[in-house]
Amino acid sequence: MKDLLNFIATSLVTKPDAVSIDEQIDNGNVNLFLTVDPSDMGIIIGKSGQTIRAIRKLLTVRAIAENVRVNLQLSEPPTTTEVSS
């Protein structure tokens, strides 16, 4: 599951090195947390959420083949705050 999501996400974004995926497996459920660069959030979400919906459908098809349930969440990247003196 994680490898499919990684392939899709890195193919879409402009900064593929910033793609991070956390996978948690619990009782036949696969939870995926996708983090991308803030400038690529719009690309992953797409117009009216169409791209993220399509990614979720592809993952669901793969999950059905593997007899598991999948959940994809798009996470906000950690923000760094700089304090200037």
N, C-alpha and C positions, 0 to 999 in steps of 0.2 A: 504494500500500500504506500509506504513512505517513498519508495523508489519511483513509483508512478507520479506521485505529487511533486517530487523533486524535479523530475524531467519536465513536467508541464510548467511549473513555476519558473524554473531557470530559463525555459525557452521563451517565456513571455516578457520577463522583466528586463530593464536596461542594466541593472546591477546584479548579475546572478550570484556573485560572491557574498551578497548580503542576505541571501535566502537561508532561512533556518527553519527546520521542521522538528518538532518534538512529537514523539509517538508514545501513547500510553495504551496498553492492552489490558482489558478488564472483563472477564467473563464473556468472551465472544464479542465484545465491543472494542472497536479501535477508535481512539480519540486522537486526532491529528491537530496540531497547533502550528499554523503557518505564520512566520514573521518575515516581512520583506522590508526593504528600505522605504522610508516614508514617501519618497518621490514616486515609488512604484505601486503604492496602494491603489491608486485610481486605475492602473492597468489591470491589476488582479481583480478588482471589483467589477470593472467594466461599466458600460452604459446601463443604467437602471439595474445593476447587479447581474447582468446576463453572463458575464465571464465566470464569476465565482459560482453561479448556479450551474453552469455547464461543467465546471471542474468537479463540483459535488456529484453531479449525475454520472460522470465517468468513474469516480471513486465508488459510487453505489453499484454500478455494473460489476466492477472488480470485486466488491465485497460480496455480492450475490454469488459470484463464481467461487469464492473462498468460504462461503457460508458463515459470514460474520456481518456485523453491523458497523457502519462507519459514520463518524461525525467529524466535520472539518470546521475549525474556527480560525478566523483570521485575527491574529494578535497584533496589537500595537507594539511597535518596537520601543525598547526602553529609551527614554529621552534623557539627554545629558544637559544639565543646567550649568552654565558657566557664571561664576561670580567675578565681576571685574571691580578692582579697587579704584 
